Amino acid sequence: MRDQAPRGSGRTDQARTFSAREVEVLQAVADHGTAVAAAEALGCMPRTVEVHLGNIRRKLGLPTTLQCVVHGYREELLH
């Protein structure tokens, strides 16, 4: 989980607005491809993943989860 300040790597202060769980959920979706698969990997309900993804989309002002995943990689929130 990366809730730390930027390290001079191009990450924005936006990264600080995400909870560790939101980053974990976004990483799981990036790794597993769907909210259902991510939920299974995380041991939670798909609806929980969808709620976190909705919060992430809202915070970023992006309409799709794919755009959020791309943003996460660009900002080095995801690996």
N, C-alpha and C positions, 0 to 999 in steps of 0.2 A: 504494500500500500504506500502510495506516494502522496502524502498530504504536506510535504515540505515545500519550502520556498524554491523558486527556480534556481538552477545551478549554472546559469549562464549558457544553457543549452537551447535557448529559444522558447522554453516553456513560459507561458504567461501566468500572471497571478490568478487567472481563472482556475487553475488547478486547485487552489486552496478552497474553492467553493464546493468541492466534491467531498463527500464523506468517504472514508476508507471502503465502506461497503458498496457505495456506488461505483467506485473504481474497480472493485472486485467483481461486481456484476457485469460491468462493461467488458472487462477482460474475459470473463466466462463466456459472454455472448460472442466476442471476437474469436475465442478458441473453439467454441462448440457450434456456432452458426445460428442457433435459434434460442428463443427464450425458454422453450420447453427443455431443450438439451442442457442449457445453462443452469436451469433450476435443478435438474437432476444431478448435475455435477456439484452444485452448491448445497444440495440437500434441503431445498426449500420448494415452495409452490411456484408454478409459473406466474401466477398473478403477482407474487412478490417481486419477481424479476421485472414484470411489466410496469409495476409502480415505480421501481427504481429507474427504469429506462425512461419513463415519462418525466420523471424529475430531471434526469440528465438532459433530455431533449429541451425541456423548458429552460433550464439554466443556460444551455448553449444557444438557444433560439434556433435550433435546427429541427426540420420536420421529420427526419428519418433516423432510425437507429444506425443504419450504415454510415450516414454522415457523422454521427457521433463517434463511431468506431474509428473512422478515418481521422477525425479530429484528435482522438485519443492517441493514435500512433504519431501524428504530426507533432503533438505537444509532449510526447514521450511519457504520457501517463500509462500507456500500455507497452508491453514488450513482446 
